[in-house]
Amino acid sequence: MKQNDRMKEWRQTIVVICTVVLTVAALAAFMQFELAAIRADMNAQITGIRADMNAQLTAIREQLNSVDRRTSRIEGHLFGIEIPADRADGV
């Protein structure tokens, strides 16, 4: 009778251990899924930020080029050199 009781205890212990292991594995899988979703969201945000930064950089470069062209025309005018306008508005 004692050996039969011990076998039952071992079986119960094994069932509990297996349940815990399966629960931990399920939680790990869920956490991996959530982590992948968070990474995808962050990558989308980073892509948007990079696009905005590139657009701003392009606008700044255009403004600097415009200033550079105006500076060349002013310098040419000061030294008596006529520099034709690059744009239709004469700037």
C-alpha positions as CSV (number, residue, x, y, z in Angstrom):
1,M,0.0,0.0,0.0
2,K,2.8,2.4,0.8
3,Q,4.4,1.9,-2.6
4,N,1.1,2.6,-4.3
5,D,0.7,5.9,-2.4
6,R,4.2,6.9,-3.3
7,M,3.5,6.2,-7.0
8,K,0.4,8.4,-6.8
9,E,2.4,11.2,-5.2
10,W,5.1,11.0,-7.9
11,R,2.4,11.1,-10.6
12,Q,0.9,14.1,-9.0
13,T,4.3,15.8,-8.7
14,I,5.1,15.1,-12.3
15,V,1.7,16.4,-13.4
16,V,2.3,19.7,-11.5
17,I,5.8,20.0,-12.9
18,C,4.6,19.5,-16.4
19,T,1.8,22.0,-15.9
20,V,4.3,24.6,-14.6
21,V,6.7,23.9,-17.5
22,L,3.9,24.2,-20.1
23,T,2.6,27.4,-18.5
24,V,6.1,29.0,-18.6
25,A,6.5,27.9,-22.2
26,A,3.2,29.5,-23.1
27,L,4.1,32.7,-21.4
28,A,7.4,32.8,-23.2
29,A,5.7,32.3,-26.5
30,F,3.2,35.1,-25.7
31,M,6.0,37.4,-24.7
32,Q,7.9,36.7,-27.9
33,F,4.7,37.6,-29.9
34,E,4.3,40.8,-27.9
35,L,7.9,41.7,-28.4
36,A,7.7,41.2,-32.2
37,A,4.6,43.5,-32.2
38,I,6.4,46.2,-30.2
39,R,9.5,46.0,-32.6
40,A,7.2,46.3,-35.6
41,D,5.5,49.4,-34.1
42,M,8.9,51.0,-33.2
43,N,10.3,50.3,-36.7
44,A,7.2,52.0,-38.2
45,Q,7.7,55.0,-36.0
46,I,11.4,55.2,-36.8
47,T,10.7,55.0,-40.5
48,G,8.2,57.9,-40.1
49,I,10.7,60.0,-38.1
50,R,13.4,59.3,-40.7
51,A,11.1,60.4,-43.5
52,D,10.3,63.6,-41.7
53,M,14.0,64.3,-40.9
54,N,14.9,63.7,-44.6
55,A,12.2,66.1,-45.7
56,Q,13.4,68.8,-43.3
57,L,17.0,68.2,-44.4
58,T,16.0,68.6,-48.0
59,A,14.1,71.9,-47.2
60,I,17.1,73.2,-45.3
61,R,19.4,72.4,-48.2
62,E,17.1,74.1,-50.6
63,Q,17.1,77.2,-48.4
64,L,20.8,77.2,-48.1
65,N,21.2,76.9,-51.9
66,S,18.8,79.8,-52.4
67,V,20.8,81.9,-49.9
68,D,24.0,80.9,-51.7
69,R,22.6,82.0,-55.1
70,R,21.4,85.3,-53.6
71,T,24.8,85.9,-52.0
72,S,26.5,85.3,-55.3
73,R,24.3,87.8,-57.0
74,I,24.9,90.4,-54.3
75,E,28.6,89.9,-54.5
76,G,28.5,90.2,-58.3
77,H,26.5,93.4,-58.0
78,L,28.9,94.9,-55.5
79,F,31.9,94.2,-57.8
80,G,30.0,95.4,-60.9
81,I,29.6,91.9,-62.4
82,E,26.1,91.1,-63.8
83,I,25.1,87.6,-62.9
84,P,21.9,86.4,-64.6
85,A,19.1,85.1,-62.4
86,D,18.7,81.3,-62.2
87,R,15.0,81.5,-61.5
88,A,12.0,83.1,-63.0
89,D,11.4,85.4,-60.1
90,G,14.8,87.1,-60.6
91,V,16.3,85.9,-57.3
